Amino acid sequence: MSDALLVGVDAGGSSIAVAVARDSGIVGTATSSGANPVTAGVEAAADTIAATILAAVGNAASPIAVLYVGAAGAGRASTADGVAHRLRERFPRVRTVCVEGDERIALRASVETGAGVVLMAGTGSAAYAENGERRVRVGGYGYLLGDEGSGFAVGMAAVKRLARVYDGRLRMDETACFAQQLLGVNSRDALIDTVYEKARNGNLDVAAIASLASDVIAAAARGIASSLQIVQGAADELARLGADTARIAELTAPRVAFAGGLLREPNTFAQALRAALHLRLPDATVVARRVEPHHAALQLAKRIFAEAPA
């Protein structure tokens, strides 16, 4: 590897993690608050990523040979190119700058090489597969067009249940209470006014609604029937997303990784997803995470360096 530095970055919407290596192994790491280029803007996100890289590199005098960034929101080529351009401006001596969506490092954090599928569920949702040279990305359209099986989908299901409670169609229960407390409403009119006013003004707090998912999943684990129904429905939607991704990628018995905040730790949602996935992809194998995503990014940087012409 020589003395050149290789840098791997996991740039998520809530946090950024960086690992720096050379021949002697890892020589620096750093973390910071996140920056999604779609919501924060390309320049602001790239500047936050650059600052975190500088913190990880520290006093190392060696030049950076390869900088690999897996960034939330960079699945679109225009966004990835914008972040890469800004990083090249900040690090003009870097030989190779590669910016991609964070799906690839999420896959490689569990499936080191070869074909596989990753299902990602946090505030939003997406699925990604690789099969040889073929790469397939499904979902990731955001809360207006998709995000099935996501934290937002789970949280909004609780909000919709509250609406049915106000109509007298359902009884108030713990699941509806979660939504009522979050929104600070106590009637049908208040619910409509609050949700639609925020939506009209562009102030609908998607992350706050998604935060309801942790309460709903915990309630499902305690046997609250309405929460369990929501969790199982979300798991089935996410499993369908994964099965469609595997079909498009022509994988019949894929290794499947779970990623994202809802699936980071074993919980009722992950269990329900395993069961739903088994029904849709009976020959799939769910694999555990081997390394953190920023270390997977570093491994991809090493691969790029090794394959580069001398």
C-alpha positions in Angstrom: 0.0 0.0 0.0 3.1 2.2 0.5 2.7 5.2 2.9 -0.4 6.5 1.1 -3.5 6.9 3.1 -6.8 5.2 2.3 -10.0 6.6 3.6 -13.4 5.1 4.0 -16.5 7.1 5.0 -20.0 6.2 6.1 -21.9 9.5 5.7 -25.4 9.0 7.1 -28.1 11.5 7.8 -27.7 11.2 11.5 -23.9 10.5 11.8 -20.7 10.3 9.9 -17.9 7.8 10.6 -14.5 7.7 9.0 -11.7 5.2 9.0 -8.1 5.9 7.7 -5.5 3.2 7.0 -2.1 2.5 5.5 0.3 -0.5 5.6 0.4 -0.5 9.3 -3.4 -0.8 9.6 -5.9 1.7 10.9 -4.2 5.0 11.8 -7.2 7.1 12.5 -11.0 7.3 13.0 -13.5 10.0 13.6 -17.2 10.5 14.0 -19.5 13.6 13.7 -23.1 14.5 13.3 -24.6 13.5 10.0 -25.3 15.4 6.8 -27.6 14.2 4.1 -26.8 16.0 0.8 -30.5 15.9 -0.2 -31.7 17.6 2.9 -28.7 19.6 4.0 -27.5 20.5 0.6 -24.5 19.1 -1.3 -22.0 21.8 -0.2 -22.9 21.6 3.5 -22.9 17.8 3.5 -19.5 17.7 1.7 -18.0 20.2 4.1 -19.1 18.2 7.1 -17.7 15.0 5.5 -14.4 16.8 4.8 -14.1 18.1 8.3 -14.7 14.6 9.7 -12.0 13.2 7.4 -9.5 15.9 8.5 -10.2 14.9 12.1 -9.6 11.3 11.3 -6.4 12.0 9.4 -5.0 14.2 12.1 -1.3 14.8 11.9 -0.6 12.1 9.3 1.7 13.7 6.7 1.1 11.1 4.0 -1.1 12.0 1.0 -4.6 10.4 0.6 -4.5 7.9 -2.4 -8.2 6.9 -2.4 -11.2 8.4 -0.7 -14.3 6.3 -0.8 -17.6 7.7 0.5 -20.9 5.9 1.0 -23.4 8.7 1.5 -27.1 8.6 2.3 -28.9 10.5 -0.4 -26.1 9.9 -2.9 -27.9 7.2 -4.8 -28.7 9.8 -7.5 -25.7 10.3 -9.9 -26.1 14.1 -9.8 -25.9 14.2 -6.0 -23.0 11.8 -5.9 -21.1 13.8 -8.5 -21.8 17.1 -6.6 -20.4 15.7 -3.4 -17.4 14.2 -5.2 -16.6 17.5 -6.9 -16.8 19.4 -3.6 -14.5 16.9 -1.9 -12.0 17.1 -4.8 -11.9 20.8 -4.2 -11.2 20.3 -0.5 -8.6 17.5 -1.1 -7.0 18.4 -4.5 -4.1 16.0 -3.9 -6.2 12.9 -3.6 -5.7 10.5 -6.5 -9.2 8.9 -6.5 -12.4 10.2 -5.0 -15.4 7.8 -5.2 -18.9 8.8 -3.9 -21.8 6.3 -4.0 -25.0 5.8 -2.1 -24.7 4.1 1.3 -26.4 0.9 0.1 -23.2 -0.6 -1.2 -21.3 -0.3 2.1 -24.4 -1.5 4.0 -24.2 -4.7 1.8 -20.5 -5.1 2.1 -20.6 -4.7 5.9 -22.3 -8.1 6.0 -21.5 -9.7 2.6 -17.8 -9.1 2.0 -17.7 -10.3 -1.6 -20.0 -11.8 -4.2 -23.7 -11.6 -4.8 -26.1 -10.4 -2.1 -29.1 -8.2 -1.1 -29.3 -5.6 1.6 -32.6 -4.4 3.1 -32.4 -0.9 4.7 -35.0 0.4 7.1 -34.5 3.6 9.0 -36.5 6.8 8.6 -36.9 5.6 5.0 -36.3 2.3 3.3 -34.6 0.9 0.2 -33.1 -2.3 -1.1 -29.9 -2.9 -3.0 -28.4 -6.0 -4.7 -25.2 -7.0 -6.5 -24.9 -9.9 -8.8 -21.6 -9.9 -10.7 -21.4 -6.6 -12.5 -25.1 -6.0 -12.1 -26.2 -3.5 -9.5 -29.9 -3.1 -8.6 -31.4 -0.4 -6.4 -35.1 -0.6 -5.5 -37.1 1.9 -3.4 -35.6 4.9 -1.7 -38.2 7.2 -3.2 -38.9 9.0 0.1 -42.0 9.3 2.2 -44.2 10.7 -0.5 -43.6 8.0 -3.1 -42.3 5.0 -1.2 -40.4 4.1 1.9 -42.6 1.0 2.5 -41.5 -0.9 5.7 -39.7 2.2 7.0 -39.7 4.0 10.3 -41.9 6.7 8.7 -44.3 4.1 7.4 -44.6 2.5 10.9 -45.1 5.9 12.5 -47.6 7.1 10.0 -49.6 3.8 10.5 -49.9 4.8 14.2 -51.1 8.3 13.2 -53.7 6.8 10.8 -54.9 4.5 13.6 -55.4 7.6 15.8 -57.6 9.1 13.0 -59.8 6.0 13.1 -60.0 6.3 16.8 -61.3 9.9 16.5 -63.9 8.6 14.0 -65.1 6.1 16.5 -64.0 3.2 14.3 -61.4 1.9 16.8 -60.8 2.2 20.5 -58.0 4.3 21.9 -55.1 2.1 22.8 -51.4 2.4 23.4 -50.5 2.6 19.7 -52.8 5.5 19.0 -51.6 7.2 22.2 -48.1 7.3 20.9 -49.3 9.4 17.9 -51.5 11.6 20.0 -48.7 12.5 22.4 -46.2 13.1 19.6 -48.6 15.4 17.7 -50.1 17.1 20.8 -53.7 16.8 19.5 -56.9 15.6 21.1 -59.5 15.7 18.4 -60.2 14.9 14.7 -60.1 18.5 13.7 -56.9 19.1 15.6 -55.2 16.1 13.9 -56.2 17.3 10.4 -55.2 20.9 11.1 -51.8 19.9 12.6 -50.8 17.4 9.9 -52.0 19.3 6.9 -50.8 22.7 8.0 -47.3 21.2 8.6 -47.4 19.6 5.2 -48.6 22.8 3.4 -45.8 24.7 5.0 -43.1 22.1 4.3 -42.7 21.5 8.1 -44.0 17.9 8.3 -41.4 16.4 10.6 -40.7 13.1 8.9 -38.0 12.1 11.4 -40.3 12.7 14.3 -43.1 10.6 12.9 -40.5 7.9 12.1 -39.4 8.1 15.7 -42.7 6.6 16.7 -41.5 3.3 15.2 -39.4 2.5 18.2 -42.4 2.8 20.5 -44.6 0.7 18.2 -42.0 -2.0 17.9 -41.5 -2.1 21.6 -45.3 -2.3 22.1 -45.5 -5.1 19.6 -42.9 -7.0 21.7 -45.2 -6.6 24.7 -48.1 -8.1 22.8 -50.1 -4.9 21.9 -52.2 -6.3 19.0 -52.4 -3.1 17.0 -48.7 -2.4 17.2 -48.0 -6.0 16.2 -50.3 -5.7 13.2 -48.5 -2.6 12.1 -45.0 -4.2 12.5 -46.0 -7.3 10.7 -47.5 -5.3 7.8 -44.3 -3.2 7.6 -42.2 -6.3 7.6 -44.2 -7.9 4.8 -43.8 -4.7 2.7 -40.0 -4.6 3.3 -39.8 -8.4 2.5 -41.7 -7.8 -0.8 -39.2 -5.0 -1.6 -36.3 -7.4 -1.0 -37.9 -10.2 -3.0 -38.5 -7.9 -5.9 -34.9 -6.7 -5.8 -33.6 -10.3 -5.8 -35.8 -11.1 -8.8 -34.6 -8.1 -10.7 -31.0 -9.0 -9.9 -31.7 -12.6 -10.9 -30.8 -14.0 -7.5 -32.9 -17.0 -6.3 -31.0 -17.9 -3.2 -29.3 -14.7 -2.1 -27.5 -13.8 1.0 -29.5 -11.0 2.6 -28.2 -8.3 5.0 -30.3 -6.1 7.2 -29.2 -2.5 7.8 -30.6 0.8 9.1 -31.8 2.0 12.5 -34.8 -0.3 12.7 -32.8 -3.4 12.0 -29.5 -2.6 13.7 -30.3 -4.6 16.8 -32.4 -7.8 17.1 -36.0 -6.8 17.7 -39.6 -7.8 17.0 -39.5 -6.0 13.6 -36.3 -7.9 12.5 -38.0 -11.2 13.6 -41.1 -10.4 11.6 -39.0 -9.5 8.6 -37.1 -12.8 8.8 -40.4 -14.6 8.8 -41.9 -12.6 6.0 -38.7 -12.9 3.9 -38.7 -16.7 4.3 -42.2 -16.8 2.8 -41.2 -14.7 -0.2 -37.6 -15.9 -0.6 -37.5 -19.4 1.0 -33.9 -20.1 -0.1 -32.4 -16.8 1.1 -29.9 -16.7 3.9 -29.9 -13.8 6.3 -26.4 -12.9 7.3 -25.1 -10.9 10.2 -23.0 -7.8 10.0 -19.2 -8.5 10.0 -17.9 -4.9 10.2 -19.2 -1.4 10.6 -20.1 0.3 7.3 -17.2 2.8 7.4 -14.8 -0.2 7.6 -16.6 -1.7 4.6 -16.1 1.7 2.9 -12.4 1.4 3.8 -12.2 -2.1 2.3 -13.7 -0.7 -1.0 -11.1 2.0 -0.9 -8.4 -0.7 -0.6 -9.9 -2.6 -3.5 -9.9 0.5 -5.7 -6.2 1.2 -4.8 -5.2 -2.4 -5.5 -6.9 -2.3 -8.9 -5.5 1.0 -10.0 -2.7 1.1 -12.6 0.8 1.3 -11.0 
